[in-house]
């Protein structure tokens, strides 16, 4: 493969050697078996998406689960590329690829060429159990965060008709993987106008 004039050798990853893969492979079935008795009273029922993501992760990068044959027309070199799970968050490899491709798309096609700020909007610890037990409430967090940032910017800039440029993502976990719903927002440092605001 050629990149910037230099030959790069493709090195297939071996997901089964990672500590995360080995931990999940050894202990997930036991975790799922004891979950109803040991964890459900505190954390609620195990959501169906969790075993789905875990099993996809365990199959990610496994040639036995399917692959594509890649061939270079220039040097005629060939190699096999195992299919990935394309999961976000849980699979480090697929998540990192998703982060990089999303960042490039946002930079090239979404954001205006203006300064931006990063905001983090969180909720008090005492309210978090309500969101954990009633996850449909999470849908309102981004909407409320957008309303709050819009009001803040319009007030600070004294422009009631200004439109903010905001990209948001909702996280439901904190640094120590505890349930901590919060919103990350990439916000244009100002407001966009269709017409000039009155003085």
MDAnalysis code that builds the backbone (N, CA, C; Angstrom):
import MDAnalysis as mda
import numpy as np

u = mda.Universe.empty(597, n_residues=199, atom_resindex=np.repeat(np.arange(199), 3), trajectory=True)
u.add_TopologyAttr("name", ["N", "CA", "C"] * 199)
u.add_TopologyAttr("resid", np.arange(1, 200))
u.add_TopologyAttr("resname", ["UNK", "UNK", "UNK", "UNK", "UNK", "UNK", "UNK", "UNK", "UNK", "UNK", "UNK", "UNK", "UNK", "UNK", "UNK", "UNK", "UNK", "UNK", "UNK", "UNK", "UNK", "UNK", "UNK", "UNK", "UNK", "UNK", "UNK", "UNK", "UNK", "UNK", "UNK", "UNK", "UNK", "UNK", "UNK", "UNK", "UNK", "UNK", "UNK", "UNK", "UNK", "UNK", "UNK", "UNK", "UNK", "UNK", "UNK", "UNK", "UNK", "UNK", "UNK", "UNK", "UNK", "UNK", "UNK", "UNK", "UNK", "UNK", "UNK", "UNK", "UNK", "UNK", "UNK", "UNK", "UNK", "UNK", "UNK", "UNK", "UNK", "UNK", "UNK", "UNK", "UNK", "UNK", "UNK", "UNK", "UNK", "UNK", "UNK", "UNK", "UNK", "UNK", "UNK", "UNK", "UNK", "UNK", "UNK", "UNK", "UNK", "UNK", "UNK", "UNK", "UNK", "UNK", "UNK", "UNK", "UNK", "UNK", "UNK", "UNK", "UNK", "UNK", "UNK", "UNK", "UNK", "UNK", "UNK", "UNK", "UNK", "UNK", "UNK", "UNK", "UNK", "UNK", "UNK", "UNK", "UNK", "UNK", "UNK", "UNK", "UNK", "UNK", "UNK", "UNK", "UNK", "UNK", "UNK", "UNK", "UNK", "UNK", "UNK", "UNK", "UNK", "UNK", "UNK", "UNK", "UNK", "UNK", "UNK", "UNK", "UNK", "UNK", "UNK", "UNK", "UNK", "UNK", "UNK", "UNK", "UNK", "UNK", "UNK", "UNK", "UNK", "UNK", "UNK", "UNK", "UNK", "UNK", "UNK", "UNK", "UNK", "UNK", "UNK", "UNK", "UNK", "UNK", "UNK", "UNK", "UNK", "UNK", "UNK", "UNK", "UNK", "UNK", "UNK", "UNK", "UNK", "UNK", "UNK", "UNK", "UNK", "UNK", "UNK", "UNK", "UNK", "UNK", "UNK", "UNK", "UNK", "UNK", "UNK", "UNK", "UNK", "UNK", "UNK", "UNK", "UNK", "UNK", "UNK"])
u.atoms.positions = np.array([
    [0.847, -1.178, 0.000],
    [0.000, 0.000, 0.000],
    [0.892, 1.241, 0.000],
    [0.535, 2.243, -0.785],
    [1.330, 3.442, -0.884],
    [0.662, 4.583, -0.145],
    [1.445, 5.350, 0.603],
    [0.921, 6.524, 1.298],
    [2.034, 7.552, 1.369],
    [1.782, 8.728, 0.771],
    [2.766, 9.819, 0.777],
    [4.107, 9.373, 0.205],
    [4.064, 8.508, -0.793],
    [5.292, 8.095, -1.448],
    [6.060, 6.996, -0.747],
    [5.570, 6.500, 0.376],
    [6.277, 5.456, 1.122],
    [5.454, 4.174, 1.123],
    [6.160, 3.069, 1.027],
    [5.497, 1.773, 1.077],
    [5.177, 1.432, 2.534],
    [3.926, 1.055, 2.790],
    [3.529, 0.632, 4.125],
    [3.071, -0.817, 4.072],
    [3.506, -1.601, 5.025],
    [3.149, -3.007, 5.084],
    [1.884, -3.159, 5.920],
    [0.888, -3.837, 5.359],
    [-0.355, -4.072, 6.105],
    [-0.115, -5.146, 7.142],
    [-0.432, -4.830, 8.382],
    [-0.297, -5.799, 9.463],
    [-1.687, -6.097, 10.015],
    [-2.154, -7.292, 9.754],
    [-3.480, -7.679, 10.244],
    [-3.464, -7.727, 11.768],
    [-4.483, -7.177, 12.382],
    [-4.544, -7.216, 13.839],
    [-5.025, -8.584, 14.298],
    [-4.673, -8.916, 15.494],
    [-5.110, -10.180, 16.077],
    [-5.951, -9.850, 17.304],
    [-7.269, -9.667, 17.119],
    [-8.106, -9.218, 18.233],
    [-8.119, -10.179, 19.414],
    [-7.902, -11.448, 19.160],
    [-7.973, -12.418, 20.252],
    [-6.820, -12.286, 21.238],
    [-5.793, -11.543, 20.902],
    [-4.669, -11.336, 21.815],
    [-4.882, -10.144, 22.740],
    [-5.904, -9.350, 22.463],
    [-6.111, -8.167, 23.300],
    [-6.660, -8.569, 24.669],
    [-6.246, -7.879, 25.734],
    [-6.773, -8.176, 27.076],
    [-8.292, -8.028, 27.157],
    [-8.851, -7.045, 26.437],
    [-10.301, -6.858, 26.467],
    [-11.009, -8.060, 25.869],
    [-10.544, -8.539, 24.701],
    [-11.175, -9.694, 24.065],
    [-11.086, -10.909, 24.978],
    [-9.931, -11.143, 25.579],
    [-9.752, -12.310, 26.440],
    [-10.639, -12.227, 27.677],
    [-10.758, -11.039, 28.247],
    [-11.615, -10.867, 29.424],
    [-13.076, -11.141, 29.088],
    [-13.541, -10.568, 27.976],
    [-14.935, -10.764, 27.572],
    [-15.191, -12.222, 27.231],
    [-14.266, -12.836, 26.504],
    [-14.427, -14.230, 26.098],
    [-14.513, -15.161, 27.319],
    [-13.724, -14.873, 28.334],
    [-13.682, -15.750, 29.508],
    [-14.858, -15.537, 30.452],
    [-15.334, -14.317, 30.572],
    [-16.246, -14.009, 31.669],
    [-17.647, -13.541, 31.273],
    [-17.879, -13.208, 29.987],
    [-19.179, -12.614, 29.662],
    [-20.334, -13.583, 29.889],
    [-20.195, -14.841, 29.485],
    [-21.301, -15.799, 29.658],
    [-21.670, -15.935, 31.132],
    [-20.655, -15.973, 31.995],
    [-20.923, -16.053, 33.436],
    [-21.637, -14.783, 33.915],
    [-21.165, -13.625, 33.437],
    [-21.794, -12.355, 33.798],
    [-23.261, -12.336, 33.401],
    [-23.557, -12.775, 32.187],
    [-24.943, -12.775, 31.717],
    [-25.796, -13.746, 32.532],
    [-25.189, -14.860, 32.947],
    [-25.931, -15.846, 33.724],
    [-26.306, -15.358, 35.117],
    [-25.409, -14.598, 35.762],
    [-25.683, -14.133, 37.126],
    [-26.326, -12.751, 37.160],
    [-26.456, -12.123, 35.998],
    [-26.959, -10.743, 35.971],
    [-28.337, -10.586, 36.633],
    [-29.326, -11.432, 36.307],
    [-30.658, -11.221, 36.895],
    [-30.654, -11.187, 38.419],
    [-29.844, -12.029, 39.030],
    [-29.845, -12.108, 40.489],
    [-28.927, -11.056, 41.124],
    [-27.744, -10.871, 40.564],
    [-26.752, -10.018, 41.226],
    [-26.803, -8.551, 40.809],
    [-27.210, -8.269, 39.570],
    [-27.101, -6.896, 39.076],
    [-28.444, -6.247, 38.705],
    [-29.422, -7.069, 38.327],
    [-30.691, -6.498, 37.877],
    [-31.401, -5.657, 38.944],
    [-31.392, -6.060, 40.219],
    [-32.059, -5.212, 41.212],
    [-31.499, -3.795, 41.281],
    [-30.208, -3.652, 41.022],
    [-29.595, -2.318, 41.102],
    [-29.610, -1.564, 39.777],
    [-29.357, -2.291, 38.659],
    [-29.172, -1.626, 37.369],
    [-30.324, -1.831, 36.391],
    [-31.319, -2.616, 36.767],
    [-32.417, -2.875, 35.847],
    [-32.095, -4.025, 34.909],
    [-33.055, -4.365, 34.071],
    [-32.898, -5.507, 33.163],
    [-31.757, -5.267, 32.189],
    [-31.115, -6.356, 31.784],
    [-30.037, -6.282, 30.807],
    [-30.645, -5.958, 29.445],
    [-30.267, -4.819, 28.899],
    [-30.834, -4.406, 27.621],
    [-30.357, -5.323, 26.500],
    [-31.218, -5.679, 25.541],
    [-30.851, -6.626, 24.469],
    [-29.648, -6.167, 23.643],
    [-29.421, -4.866, 23.569],
    [-28.308, -4.370, 22.753],
    [-26.957, -4.803, 23.329],
    [-26.896, -5.063, 24.638],
    [-25.611, -5.388, 25.266],
    [-25.072, -6.744, 24.797],
    [-25.833, -7.853, 24.915],
    [-25.283, -9.112, 24.386],
    [-25.058, -9.068, 22.880],
    [-25.867, -8.307, 22.165],
    [-25.682, -8.193, 20.714],
    [-24.326, -7.565, 20.388],
    [-24.001, -6.465, 21.071],
    [-22.732, -5.785, 20.826],
    [-21.553, -6.651, 21.269],
    [-21.699, -7.324, 22.406],
    [-20.611, -8.156, 22.926],
    [-20.301, -9.305, 21.961],
    [-21.325, -9.980, 21.461],
    [-21.088, -11.107, 20.560],
    [-20.524, -10.644, 19.216],
    [-20.951, -9.472, 18.743],
    [-20.363, -8.920, 17.520],
    [-18.883, -8.599, 17.736],
    [-18.557, -8.060, 18.912],
    [-17.165, -7.742, 19.230],
    [-16.304, -9.003, 19.243],
    [-16.809, -10.092, 19.806],
    [-16.039, -11.329, 19.882],
    [-15.759, -11.915, 18.498],
    [-16.603, -11.583, 17.516],
    [-16.417, -12.083, 16.152],
    [-15.658, -11.098, 15.264],
    [-15.394, -9.898, 15.765],
    [-14.762, -8.860, 14.961],
    [-13.328, -9.248, 14.594],
    [-12.992, -9.146, 13.314],
    [-11.630, -9.434, 12.875],
    [-11.289, -10.904, 12.775],
    [-12.297, -11.774, 12.879],
    [-12.073, -13.221, 12.808],
    [-12.265, -13.666, 11.351],
    [-11.211, -14.145, 10.723],
    [-11.284, -14.559, 9.318],
    [-12.319, -15.653, 9.093],
    [-12.546, -16.472, 10.113],
    [-13.521, -17.550, 9.981],
    [-14.943, -17.018, 9.840],
    [-15.160, -15.745, 10.220],
    [-16.490, -15.140, 10.143],
    [-16.711, -14.367, 8.846],
    [-15.721, -14.385, 7.976],
    [-15.861, -13.710, 6.690],
    [-14.746, -12.714, 6.453],
    [-14.403, -12.528, 5.167],
    [-13.302, -11.632, 4.844],
    [-13.427, -11.155, 3.396],
    [-12.663, -10.136, 3.091],
    [-12.541, -9.649, 1.717],
    [-11.102, -9.869, 1.268],
    [-10.931, -10.206, 0.001],
    [-9.580, -10.364, -0.554],
    [-9.192, -9.032, -1.203],
    [-8.094, -8.443, -0.724],
    [-7.621, -7.154, -1.208],
    [-6.433, -7.379, -2.134],
    [-6.478, -6.729, -3.297],
    [-5.386, -6.895, -4.258],
    [-4.932, -5.533, -4.756],
    [-3.620, -5.316, -4.783],
    [-3.037, -4.081, -5.296],
    [-2.797, -4.240, -6.788],
    [-3.416, -3.386, -7.606],
    [-3.234, -3.453, -9.056],
    [-1.804, -3.096, -9.465],
    [-1.121, -2.345, -8.622],
    [0.233, -1.899, -8.961],
    [1.260, -3.018, -8.790],
    [1.256, -3.629, -7.595],
    [2.281, -4.652, -7.318],
    [1.715, -6.072, -7.311],
    [0.385, -6.178, -7.443],
    [-0.312, -7.463, -7.466],
    [-0.221, -8.222, -6.145],
    [0.131, -7.517, -5.090],
    [0.144, -8.148, -3.764],
    [-1.295, -8.333, -3.293],
    [-1.567, -9.438, -2.600],
    [-2.906, -9.733, -2.094],
    [-2.840, -10.041, -0.600],
    [-3.928, -9.712, 0.081],
    [-4.069, -10.124, 1.483],
    [-5.541, -10.219, 1.820],
    [-5.836, -10.879, 2.918],
    [-7.204, -11.055, 3.379],
    [-7.506, -10.047, 4.480],
    [-8.644, -9.406, 4.367],
    [-9.083, -8.440, 5.365],
    [-10.352, -8.958, 6.024],
    [-10.254, -9.318, 7.298],
    [-11.408, -9.866, 8.017],
    [-12.478, -8.793, 8.197],
    [-13.729, -9.186, 8.142],
    [-14.828, -8.254, 8.358],
    [-14.810, -7.753, 9.806],
    [-15.196, -6.522, 9.983],
    [-15.238, -5.943, 11.323],
    [-16.675, -5.872, 11.812],
    [-16.843, -5.615, 13.105],
    [-18.191, -5.577, 13.684],
    [-18.843, -4.214, 13.503],
    [-18.023, -3.178, 13.200],
    [-18.521, -1.820, 12.977],
    [-19.283, -1.273, 14.185],
    [-18.948, -1.757, 15.362],
    [-19.614, -1.297, 16.577],
    [-18.932, -0.062, 17.123],
    [-19.729, 0.829, 17.697],
    [-19.176, 2.001, 18.347],
    [-19.022, 1.727, 19.838],
    [-18.084, 2.437, 20.442],
    [-17.836, 2.437, 21.870],
    [-17.176, 1.157, 22.362],
    [-17.779, -0.024, 22.171],
    [-17.264, -1.212, 22.840],
    [-16.036, -1.783, 22.144],
    [-16.037, -1.809, 20.823],
    [-14.906, -2.361, 20.083],
    [-13.890, -1.245, 19.836],
    [-12.709, -1.306, 20.455],
    [-11.743, -0.209, 20.316],
    [-11.329, 0.057, 18.868],
    [-11.120, -1.011, 18.082],
    [-10.667, -0.847, 16.708],
    [-11.733, -0.175, 15.840],
    [-12.947, -0.687, 15.880],
    [-14.021, -0.137, 15.056],
    [-14.429, 1.253, 15.528],
    [-14.398, 1.464, 16.831],
    [-14.758, 2.779, 17.349],
    [-13.748, 3.831, 16.898],
    [-12.457, 3.497, 16.963],
    [-11.436, 4.455, 16.553],
    [-11.571, 4.792, 15.075],
    [-11.842, 3.796, 14.256],
    [-12.039, 4.054, 12.823],
    [-13.248, 4.955, 12.605],
    [-14.327, 4.703, 13.350],
    [-15.530, 5.519, 13.235],
    [-15.260, 6.957, 13.660],
    [-14.504, 7.126, 14.744],
    [-14.166, 8.468, 15.222],
    [-13.390, 9.241, 14.162],
    [-12.401, 8.604, 13.566],
    [-11.571, 9.293, 12.582],
    [-12.346, 9.637, 11.318],
    [-13.151, 8.710, 10.814],
    [-13.912, 8.995, 9.595],
    [-14.990, 10.040, 9.854],
    [-15.623, 10.000, 11.042],
    [-16.640, 11.005, 11.365],
    [-16.014, 12.389, 11.507],
    [-14.847, 12.450, 12.153],
    [-14.165, 13.734, 12.320],
    [-13.782, 14.327, 10.974],
    [-13.292, 13.505, 10.055],
    [-12.927, 13.997, 8.729],
    [-14.157, 14.497, 7.968],
    [-15.264, 13.758, 8.049],
    [-16.494, 14.181, 7.370],
    [-17.005, 15.506, 7.935],
    [-16.994, 15.626, 9.269],
    [-17.462, 16.864, 9.903],
    [-16.587, 18.039, 9.486],
    [-15.281, 17.829, 9.489],
    [-14.362, 18.903, 9.120],
    [-14.535, 19.322, 7.666],
    [-14.728, 18.357, 6.780],
    [-14.805, 18.654, 5.345],
    [-16.182, 19.125, 4.884],
    [-17.266, 18.683, 5.559],
    [-18.590, 18.911, 4.993],
    [-19.615, 19.563, 5.925],
    [-19.297, 19.710, 7.210],
    [-20.330, 20.167, 8.142],
    [-20.007, 21.530, 8.757],
    [-18.915, 21.630, 9.473],
    [-18.649, 22.843, 10.235],
    [-18.190, 23.991, 9.341],
    [-18.560, 25.202, 9.738],
    [-18.085, 26.406, 9.056],
    [-16.653, 26.700, 9.499],
    [-15.879, 27.381, 8.663],
    [-14.484, 27.695, 9.018],
    [-14.393, 28.848, 10.011],
    [-14.904, 28.619, 11.204],
    [-14.891, 29.615, 12.276],
    [-14.406, 28.936, 13.552],
    [-13.991, 29.709, 14.563],
    [-13.599, 29.090, 15.840],
    [-14.766, 28.344, 16.482],
    [-14.454, 27.277, 17.181],
    [-15.462, 26.474, 17.881],
    [-15.035, 26.272, 19.334],
    [-16.030, 25.985, 20.167],
    [-15.777, 25.647, 21.571],
    [-16.393, 24.286, 21.882],
    [-15.793, 23.632, 22.881],
    [-16.305, 22.341, 23.338],
    [-16.976, 22.538, 24.687],
    [-18.255, 22.184, 24.756],
    [-19.009, 22.271, 26.000],
    [-19.376, 20.866, 26.459],
    [-19.414, 20.676, 27.772],
    [-19.916, 19.436, 28.365],
    [-21.050, 19.807, 29.307],
    [-22.232, 19.266, 29.063],
    [-23.405, 19.567, 29.881],
    [-23.822, 18.296, 30.614],
    [-23.838, 18.360, 31.931],
    [-24.139, 17.192, 32.762],
    [-25.370, 17.464, 33.620],
    [-25.858, 16.418, 34.258],
    [-27.000, 16.552, 35.157],
    [-26.549, 16.180, 36.568],
    [-27.233, 16.679, 37.593],
    [-26.843, 16.354, 38.973],
    [-26.887, 14.856, 39.247],
    [-26.002, 14.414, 40.114],
    [-25.908, 12.991, 40.448],
    [-27.241, 12.437, 40.959],
    [-27.988, 13.251, 41.724],
    [-29.234, 12.748, 42.310],
    [-30.303, 12.448, 41.258],
    [-30.163, 13.019, 40.050],
    [-31.145, 12.777, 38.993],
    [-30.778, 11.591, 38.099],
    [-29.556, 11.132, 38.165],
    [-29.096, 10.086, 37.243],
    [-29.889, 8.788, 37.341],
    [-30.291, 8.332, 38.553],
    [-31.068, 7.082, 38.608],
    [-32.368, 7.130, 37.811],
    [-33.003, 8.297, 37.725],
    [-34.233, 8.403, 36.938],
    [-33.958, 8.119, 35.465],
    [-32.832, 8.624, 34.965],
    [-32.475, 8.401, 33.572],
    [-32.015, 6.966, 33.333],
    [-31.447, 6.352, 34.367],
    [-31.011, 4.970, 34.226],
    [-32.203, 4.017, 34.174],
    [-33.196, 4.293, 34.971],
    [-34.385, 3.435, 35.003],
    [-35.357, 3.731, 33.872],
    [-35.365, 4.963, 33.397],
    [-36.296, 5.384, 32.341],
    [-35.475, 5.999, 31.209],
    [-34.886, 5.135, 30.403],
    [-33.914, 5.583, 29.411],
    [-34.542, 6.434, 28.315],
    [-35.856, 6.400, 28.178],
    [-36.485, 7.271, 27.184],
    [-36.257, 8.742, 27.519],
    [-35.958, 9.040, 28.786],
    [-35.673, 10.421, 29.178],
    [-34.383, 10.929, 28.545],
    [-33.497, 10.009, 28.160],
    [-32.229, 10.422, 27.563],
    [-32.437, 11.183, 26.261],
    [-33.541, 10.886, 25.579],
    [-33.812, 11.567, 24.309],
    [-33.993, 13.061, 24.499],
    [-34.410, 13.447, 25.691],
    [-34.643, 14.866, 25.949],
    [-33.376, 15.622, 26.308],
    [-32.318, 14.919, 26.693],
    [-31.119, 15.618, 27.142],
    [-30.508, 16.486, 26.043],
    [-30.365, 15.932, 24.843],
    [-29.774, 16.717, 23.756],
    [-30.657, 17.913, 23.406],
    [-31.969, 17.708, 23.395],
    [-32.880, 18.810, 23.079],
    [-32.772, 19.920, 24.116],
    [-32.714, 19.537, 25.391],
    [-32.594, 20.532, 26.450],
    [-31.231, 21.215, 26.422],
    [-30.184, 20.452, 26.103],
    [-28.852, 21.051, 25.999],
    [-28.816, 22.058, 24.854],
    [-29.436, 21.716, 23.740],
    [-29.494, 22.634, 22.595],
    [-30.251, 23.906, 22.961],
    [-31.378, 23.751, 23.643],
    [-32.153, 24.927, 24.054],
    [-31.343, 25.807, 24.999],
    [-30.620, 25.194, 25.927],
    [-29.833, 25.961, 26.893],
    [-28.700, 26.734, 26.212],
    [-27.973, 26.055, 25.305],
    [-26.876, 26.724, 24.611],
    [-27.386, 27.840, 23.703],
    [-28.513, 27.603, 23.047],
    [-29.090, 28.630, 22.181],
    [-29.470, 29.864, 22.988],
    [-30.139, 29.637, 24.112],
    [-30.529, 30.767, 24.962],
    [-29.310, 31.511, 25.486],
    [-28.287, 30.762, 25.887],
    [-27.061, 31.380, 26.401],
    [-26.396, 32.263, 25.340],
    [-26.237, 31.730, 24.135],
    [-25.567, 32.485, 23.077],
    [-26.376, 33.703, 22.644],
    [-27.686, 33.523, 22.520],
    [-28.525, 34.657, 22.119],
    [-28.502, 35.765, 23.169],
    [-28.482, 35.374, 24.437],
    [-28.438, 36.377, 25.509],
    [-27.071, 37.062, 25.550],
    [-26.006, 36.262, 25.464],
    [-24.661, 36.823, 25.543],
    [-24.358, 37.760, 24.384],
    [-24.894, 37.440, 23.196],
    [-24.614, 38.248, 22.006],
    [-25.738, 39.224, 21.672],
    [-26.788, 39.223, 22.518],
    [-27.910, 40.134, 22.334],
    [-28.477, 40.061, 20.914],
    [-28.776, 38.838, 20.504],
    [-29.305, 38.609, 19.149],
    [-30.336, 37.490, 19.220],
    [-31.584, 37.858, 19.324],
    [-32.643, 36.880, 19.585],
    [-32.950, 35.977, 18.401],
    [-32.521, 36.360, 17.202],
    [-32.824, 35.552, 16.016],
    [-31.610, 34.778, 15.506],
    [-30.515, 34.856, 16.231],
    [-29.326, 34.132, 15.797],
    [-29.503, 32.624, 15.894],
    [-28.859, 31.897, 14.989],
    [-28.956, 30.431, 14.945],
    [-27.589, 29.845, 15.291],
    [-27.514, 28.995, 16.312],
    [-26.216, 28.410, 16.675],
    [-25.836, 27.258, 15.756],
    [-24.549, 27.029, 15.628],
    [-24.042, 25.848, 14.928],
    [-23.546, 24.852, 15.971],
    [-24.284, 23.750, 16.151],
    [-23.987, 22.822, 17.251],
    [-23.987, 21.383, 16.741],
    [-22.976, 20.628, 17.138],
    [-22.951, 19.179, 16.940],
    [-22.883, 18.553, 18.322],
    [-23.790, 17.610, 18.592],
    [-23.866, 17.022, 19.934],
    [-23.760, 15.504, 19.896],
    [-23.234, 14.975, 20.982],
    [-23.231, 13.532, 21.173],
    [-23.535, 13.240, 22.634],
    [-24.333, 12.221, 22.865],
    [-24.743, 11.841, 24.215],
    [-23.890, 10.685, 24.708],
    [-23.300, 10.838, 25.880],
    [-22.569, 9.762, 26.540],
    [-23.353, 9.356, 27.791],
    [-23.400, 8.069, 28.043],
    [-24.129, 7.592, 29.226],
    [-23.197, 7.025, 30.283],
    [-21.893, 7.185, 30.106],
    [-20.947, 6.641, 31.079],
    [-19.870, 7.668, 31.367],
    [-19.251, 7.509, 32.533],
    [-18.196, 8.424, 32.932],
    [-16.834, 7.785, 32.822],
    [-15.846, 8.415, 33.432],
    [-14.461, 7.969, 33.336],
    [-14.281, 6.562, 33.898],
    [-15.061, 6.215, 34.922],
    [-14.916, 4.903, 35.556],
    [-16.046, 3.952, 35.157],
    [-16.650, 4.212, 34.002],
    [-17.718, 3.380, 33.441],
    [-18.962, 3.348, 34.314],
    [-19.111, 4.339, 35.192],
    [-20.343, 4.453, 35.957],
    [-21.398, 5.148, 35.094],
    [-22.664, 5.003, 35.467],
    [-23.732, 5.634, 34.691],
    [-23.709, 7.133, 34.958],
    [-23.359, 7.875, 33.935],
    [-23.181, 9.315, 34.073],
    [-23.591, 9.984, 32.751],
    [-24.899, 10.149, 32.522],
    [-25.341, 10.741, 31.249],
    [-24.939, 12.203, 31.148],
    [-24.307, 12.548, 30.023],
    [-23.897, 13.927, 29.781],
    [-23.775, 14.149, 28.277],
    [-23.781, 15.395, 27.884],
    [-23.772, 15.755, 26.468],
    [-22.489, 16.508, 26.146],
    [-21.791, 16.063, 25.104],
    [-20.661, 16.797, 24.557],
    [-21.162, 17.607, 23.367],
    [-20.796, 18.880, 23.319],
    [-21.262, 19.753, 22.240],
    [-20.088, 20.502, 21.630],
    [-19.972, 20.426, 20.319],
    [-19.030, 21.243, 19.557],
    [-19.833, 22.414, 19.004],
    [-19.510, 23.625, 19.451],
    [-20.361, 24.786, 19.190],
    [-19.555, 25.883, 18.501],
    [-20.093, 26.376, 17.389],
    [-19.477, 27.521, 16.722],
    [-19.453, 28.703, 17.693],
    [-18.348, 29.418, 17.718],
    [-18.162, 30.486, 18.694],
    [-18.881, 31.759, 18.234],
    [-20.200, 31.699, 18.262],
    [-21.035, 32.821, 17.825],
    [-22.348, 32.319, 17.290],
    [-23.045, 33.156, 16.531],
    [-24.334, 32.804, 15.959],
    [-24.318, 33.074, 14.455],
    [-25.138, 32.324, 13.726],
    [-25.301, 32.548, 12.294],
    [-26.592, 33.313, 12.060],
    [-26.567, 34.185, 11.079],
    [-27.712, 35.054, 10.800],
    [-28.117, 34.959, 9.341],
    [-29.434, 34.949, 9.098],
    [-29.931, 35.071, 7.734],
    [-29.991, 36.536, 7.317],
    [-30.179, 37.392, 8.332],
    [-30.154, 38.835, 8.099],
    [-29.631, 39.485, 9.363],
    [-29.170, 40.690, 9.244],
    [-28.554, 41.365, 10.396],
    [-29.548, 41.560, 11.505],
    [-29.090, 41.383, 12.730],
    [-29.938, 41.614, 13.895],
    [-30.145, 43.131, 14.066],
    [-31.308, 43.538, 14.546],
    [-31.505, 44.961, 14.825],
    [-30.600, 45.395, 15.974],
    [-30.181, 46.656, 16.005],
    [-29.312, 47.135, 17.063],
    [-30.011, 47.103, 18.411],
])
